Amino acid sequence: MSDTFDVVVIGAGPGGYVAAIRAAQLGLKTACIDKRDTLGGTCLNVGCMPSKALLNASHLYHEAAHDLGKFGITTKGVSFDLKEMMGAKDKIVDGLTGGIEFLFKKHKITWVKGAARLSAKDTIEVDLNDGGKQTLKTKNTIIATGSDVASLPGVEIDEKTIVSSTGALSLPKVPKHLVVIGGGVIGLELGSVWQRLGSEVTVVEFMDQVLPGMDGEVRKTFGRVLKKQGMKLNLSSKVTSVEKTKSGVNVTFEPVKGGDAKTLEADVVLVSVGRRPYTAGLGLETVGVELDDRSRIKVALDFSTNVPGIWAIGDVIEGPMLAHKAEDEGVACAEYIAGLTGYVNHDVIPGVVYTHPEVAAVGKTEEELKEAGVAYNAGKYPFTANSRAKANLQTEGFVKILADKETDRVLGVHIIGSDAGNMIAQAATAMEFGASAEDIALTCHAHPTETEAVKEAALAVHNRTIHM
Ligand code: FAD
């Protein structure tokens, strides 16, 4: 059987499912293929959403067990049932993936469950999950196959004692000692989950600070925050072996610059050294789709590949591997296919680390501005001087705004704070509208809110904070 579509999307993650919805909204006959039995891709099934559900649950437990006394609230015998916590997380994921299923029905999108392969520029063969095969004919194909876990050479992930993020989201018991290889976003978020639930957590990171790629001052400060919380950080350290033993796993590492090796005994090792674009088995070589030097699909500004009618978006192309970036590209790509002009501003894509406190950033770091030779003013405001943060006893962190020295245009905003993930939205909006630091400083911010720290940081750009 062969069906003909205007658009077939391969991959139903935030890039793919959003592209399918937008294409259907624009009147295009659309199908979306995914080899998972549920929609939502990495993000909903084994990424953003289960991790946030566990971050929230573990935070609530930790607050109840350790922090409520500060507010005069007495709690006794606070405990948790890990199986129930995992069950709650799975229920949240089911609800969300079911929500996408509802949206597919609403927009009359054909959902095909199976592994897809391009056999020609306009032909997709699917090995159906239920057995059998299906061929889809299409005028346009959007490749949204996302990314997969990367490992270290010679380290085999068994998802039991040597786990990727996927295994770390479903551990059957709290490990006594969790070693996290890689101090990036995913490693620190999942490390935080298990630390709150009682694990001793040790991070081994190759770079000299955690959160590679983020603003230097933020990285340094956040490293200090994590250490205060009890996380052990081995920075500038290179893992040389990961070996299973009878009782767990031994992780050996040495200083990057050379020196004595150390071995840690862990119950569970989380390998979180990054993700790689997922293009295996897609038949890209058959149709001649070009990849770049990092095996990502090469695209033009409109997300078209070198093969007419084949497009690509999300983690499988260049740029930060983030769900909202994939979503925006999905919308824009569908609009280009429909003959409209899509829009994604890759200079204004916020990034958030959902630890406690959170870390959030948008735009350029100080290091990037210095490297590009851009003159800037920096304004910084600590939460210790923000009334709402003080009332909440959440005074860790600061807001930093970087603005062009000449024009005052905001070039970057960096926040460590309990609500940084929500607060970064106003910075992104301001930057999208080309705001100056003065524009933010002149905007009335509700009192008492942590967002007032953004206004004060904008005032600090011109050395005129009011409350400090
Ligand atoms: P994906 O979501 O990876 O979806 C691709 C889909 O394609 C998959 O479902 C896969 O099964 C399917 N597929 C692949 N090949 C084929 C094939 N040949 N045939 C059929 N189907 C195929 N990002 C954030 O923005 N915020 C967060 O808080 C966040 N937290 C994360 C936490 C974790 C633990 C992880 C792992 C990731 C997190 N991310 C987060 C990243 C985010 O999940 C990804 O950036 C996002 O899912 C990418 O979307 P995508 O649509 O490009 O691909």
Residues whose N, C-alpha, C, O or C-beta is under 5 A from the ligand:
A	BS01	FAD	I10 G11 A12 G13 P14 G15 G16 I33 D34 K35 R36 G40 G41 T42 C43 V46 G47 C48 S51 G114 A115 A116 A144 T145 G146 S147 S165 I186 A280 G281 I313 G314 D315 V316 M321 L322 A323 H324 A326
